[in-house]
């Protein structure tokens, strides 16, 4: 199962890299969102699925599950959502100001 997840992470990174290298700003933003999802999946895969009880104080010592990978992923999801929303607002404003989302046209003229 873990090898399948690693293959899926590789596919997501490949798709994200392709989108980030494109000329459209929206494709670049979608590429960064897909790349962040690939990182979330990688963190989940590396953290692994561990079975055990909830770590509560005052109970008998039993094997417990470490919640750190899930906490890291949740934090990363919130941060990537905020960054994606910010980039979408910037892209919308840029489109209103310049009338295009093509990165080649936004680069300026060749005599600058």
C-alpha positions in Angstrom: 0.0 0.0 0.0 2.8 2.4 0.8 4.5 1.8 -2.5 1.2 2.8 -4.3 1.1 6.0 -2.2 4.7 6.8 -3.2 3.8 6.3 -6.9 0.8 8.6 -6.5 3.0 11.2 -4.9 5.4 10.9 -7.9 2.5 11.4 -10.3 1.2 14.4 -8.4 4.7 16.0 -8.4 5.1 15.3 -12.1 1.7 16.9 -12.9 2.5 19.9 -10.6 5.8 20.5 -12.2 4.3 20.4 -15.7 1.6 23.0 -14.6 4.1 25.2 -12.8 6.3 25.4 -15.9 3.3 26.6 -18.1 2.7 30.1 -19.3 -0.7 30.7 -17.6 -0.8 32.1 -14.1 -3.9 30.0 -13.2 -2.1 26.9 -14.2 0.9 27.9 -12.1 -1.4 28.4 -9.1 -3.2 25.0 -9.7 0.3 23.4 -10.0 1.4 24.8 -6.6 -1.9 23.5 -5.0 -1.3 20.1 -6.5 2.3 20.1 -5.3 1.1 21.0 -1.8 -1.3 18.0 -1.9 1.6 15.8 -3.0 3.6 16.9 0.1 0.6 16.2 2.3 0.3 12.7 1.0 4.0 12.2 1.3 3.9 13.3 5.0 1.0 10.9 5.6 2.8 8.0 3.9 6.1 8.6 5.7 4.2 8.9 9.0 2.6 5.6 8.4 -0.6 4.1 9.9 0.0 3.0 13.4 -2.7 1.3 15.4 -3.1 1.9 19.1 -5.1 3.7 21.7 -5.4 7.4 22.5 -2.5 8.7 24.7 -4.3 9.7 27.9 -2.7 10.4 31.3 -3.8 8.3 34.2 -4.5 5.1 32.3 -2.5 2.0 32.0 0.5 2.2 29.7 -0.5 0.7 26.4 0.8 1.2 22.9 -0.6 4.6 21.6 -0.8 6.3 18.3 1.4 9.3 17.6 -0.7 12.2 16.4 2.2 14.4 15.2 2.0 13.4 11.4 -1.7 14.2 11.3 -1.2 17.5 13.1 1.6 18.5 10.7 -0.6 17.6 7.7 -3.5 19.6 9.1 -1.3 22.7 9.6 0.1 22.3 6.1 -3.4 22.1 4.6 -4.4 25.3 6.3 -1.3 27.1 5.2 -1.5 25.9 1.6 -5.2 26.9 1.4 -4.3 30.4 2.6 -1.4 30.7 0.1 -3.6 29.4 -2.7 -6.4 31.9 -1.9 -3.9 34.7 -1.7 -2.4 33.7 -5.1 -5.9 33.5 -6.7 -6.7 37.0 -5.4 -3.3 38.3 -6.8 -4.0 36.6 -10.2 -7.5 38.1 -10.4 -6.2 41.6 -9.6 -3.4 41.1 -12.1 -5.9 40.1 -14.8 -8.0 43.2 -14.1 -5.0 45.5 -14.3 -3.3 43.9 -17.4 -6.1 42.1 -19.2 -4.1 38.8 -19.5 -2.8 35.9 -17.5 0.0 35.0 -19.9 3.4 35.2 -18.2 5.2 35.9 -21.5 3.0 39.0 -22.1 3.4 40.2 -18.6 7.2 40.0 -18.8 7.5 43.3 -20.6 8.7 44.3 -24.0 12.0 43.0 -25.5 13.7 46.5 -25.6 13.5 47.0 -21.8 
